[in-house]
Amino acid sequence: MPGMSGWKQVYDWFERRLQIEGPVKDAVLHKVPRNTASWWYVFGSAAFTLLMLQVVTGILLALVYVPSAAEAWNSLNILNHQVPLGWFLRAIHAWGSNFMVAVVFIHMAQVFLFGAYKFPRELTWTVGVFLLLMTLGMAFTGQVLRFDQDAYWGLGIGVFIMSRVPWVGGGLVHLLLGGPVIAGATLSRFFALHVFVIPGTLLFLAAVHIWMVLKLGVNEWPMPGRLVRKETYVEEYNKLAHEDGIPFVPGAFWKDLVFSGAVLAAVAVCAAVFGPSGPGGQPDPSIIQTVPKPDFPFLWIYAVLSYLPPSMETPFILIAPILMIAGLLAVPFVASEGEKSWHRRPIAVLALSLVAVSWAVFTHLAMSTPWSPHMSAWSGDTLPVKYLQEATPLVRQGAVIFQAKQCRNCHSVDGRGGERGPALDAVATRMTPDQMRYKVVTGGGNMPAYGKNLSPPEIEALVSFLETLHPANEPPAFDASRHLAETSSAPQPVSAKP
Amino acid sequence: MNPFKQSWDGETDNVACWVRREGSSQFTVFAINCAHLGCPVRWFPQSQLFMCPCHGGVYYADGSRASGPPERGLFTYDYKIANGQLQINAGQMPSLSNTAKLVNIAVPAKQGPGKDGDCGCRG
């Protein structure tokens, strides 16, 4: 064992050749404005820590995972059930991914709110936008590598989205799948993307991003009235950093360390408590008893696609992503100077709030999917007794038709059943029997026409049942004109004689 | 045979479709994929409807659009009867940018699922 002087000799030998001590000292000890040592400035480093976690856990997973369409699903099950702590490794990787997407978004929102993208940090923001896209790319390709039913049908949805691109849609689909169908070649190319292409780009861009943060300095705490001007900003910043600055390490860095540690602990706790993500059912397209759903970061897209009118869908799918990315890239160039403080940027605050609330609402909706029919409601959900007590045979027959013809898959009764169509507990107060007959026969809106699928006696029985669906204290709707015609003593119209 | 087929395709090699028998040798073969975003549609013989579990697209028994977000009816595969077998051209995933055709896969027509059966076809 070499003594202290021996180690020093080894160190000096390397340092003489690498000459890295100077740049590292510069980076570590460079002065940053005192008020940047804030708990608000910890998200970027946490995102990088999570990236490192994903790299390490990803490498460990790759030791067992078999990137073959025939074997991937099995190898994940072996990881879950046979490899010691394999489930925990998978869980850490999955939760690390969720946390990374969340922290990257929070980091971006904080940078936007603090005006940190303004001169001279425009390029830092631009690279950050690409880092966000790469992070989302990792989340999507990672979901595909899970290669279960959700992955298979998620790819199918990708195919259908790609296929809407005019002229080159077919080519894009082929590029995505590596063939005419989702198969072995598809998984291989997603493996290459997830393990080589995107992480390589991500690490390179992250290095560039961090380099710029070190070179340009951490964004000072925004003060209302302290405007950014290209002519004077650098001088003002340097003055601030030197007159009221602290060394980056340890002054500001300890908070980064503490927060990153807390995030890693949170990932571990989530992984231990909630476990790994899938794999779900095997990726066999002939098993169709499945309701595919995207992973958390993409749930909002799932919701948006279900609420758009069909005619708007293709334009939205083709144009919205371009507009969103262009909008994000344009931010630092549209507003590279001026006010940084959120106190004086109401539009920025409103825009961010709008995006956050919309995202939360759409994500929440996508978790309950009120637009999806409940595929087993017709056979699984019982009708409450109160609807059948003292019912005539015709009404009971109608109730059976209501269940057997899958009406319940879209219409709930007593809070159970699909939510795609309106709940029918009080339908008789809203529609007269004639209106119900017409709606059942012709459909319309989001309802298929049952005219060809139900016989007239079946329709009669069904409407008889629906007529009973009203609260006890609320009478069913009736056709006022018919009622009038039947009871009125007024003279009936007679045809005029010539 | 499928020129793209590989031994490591595993279960993804399967192709699901709905076969509707219209006459002794008349069939309509529907792709399993909803014309909206490709989720697998399910057949409900009681109401004679195909329903999609994702965004609620519904189709009539003849594959035409009944309601929901799809812009068109179900995709169909070409087929032919050869030596008593129903052969289906199902080697390409249907989408809005192609007409869903390519490769032969065979199911014995005599043991066919009859009207509106599920064919778990293998490429």
Interface residues (C-beta under 8 A of the other chain):
Chain A: S68 A69 A70 E71 W73 Y152 W153 G156 I157 V159 F160 I161 M162 S163 R164 V165 G169 G170 V173 L177 G179 P180 V181 I182 A183 G184 A185 T186 Q282 P283 D284 P285 S286 I288 Q289 T290 V291 P292 L305 S306 L308 P310 E313 W371 S372 P373 M375 W378 A404 K405 Q406 N409 C410 R420 G443 G445 N446 M447 P448 A449 Y450 K452 N453
Chain B: N2 F4 K5 Q6 S7 W8 D9 G10 E11 T12 D13 N14 V15 A16 I32 N33 H36 L37 G38 C39 P40 V41 R42 F44 Q46 S47 Q48 L49 M51 C52 P53 C54 H55 G56 V58 Y60 A61 A66 S67 G68 P69 P70 E71 G91 Q92 M93 S95 L96 S97 N98 L102 V103 D118 G120 C121 G123
